């Protein structure tokens, strides 16, 4: 079973618009949650890392929120640009199968159109 | 800054052939790892290392070997390639080993190696 679920699977928006990507997880306990951006044909690049005590973290036009009670996180992108077209991956660091590990979501593929 | 360097970027193998994917990092990171990325799935950990001379299995280690003779290098060997190993492989490193699989530090990924096994 996938313990990190991302939605939507894919999304198309117009340049300049805002969007929000969702990440729901069942990993418990967990130590931190990360968002990565992966351009096509490239490796993932870290956007934010949030511990369970942090509610919001920003990185330029990217703002991540975390609700540890409901086990939900979101990534909000403001004033989207063509360069935001990429896959966005949610990663939870926690306990699974009796040991600590990083659990990756399948990602949301975002396409920003002019 | 080179960061994490993977070679080759593309490789086509026939079933049964062996090969080595190379990974090198110049950030003096103790933790290094190999992941595979398949369509519709999250990255899955193959093997990892928390320092030179120390390696351990991840969640999908079958068919792969690793070694860590230096801090900088962490090659991944496919012993006898199978079509199920067709995937994109990523090497990642982190400053913090975090006690085995925990790895609370930021991961730095290479650009990936796309492997096709016919």
Interface residues (C-beta under 8 A of the other chain):
Chain A: X2 X4 X31 X32 X34 X41 X42 X43 X44 X45 X46 X49 X89 X91 X93 X99 X100 X101 X102 X103 X104 X105 X106 X107
Chain B: X4 X40 X41 X42 X43 X44 X45 X59 X90 X92 X98 X99 X100 X101 X102 X103 X104 X106 X107 X108 X109 X110 X111 X112
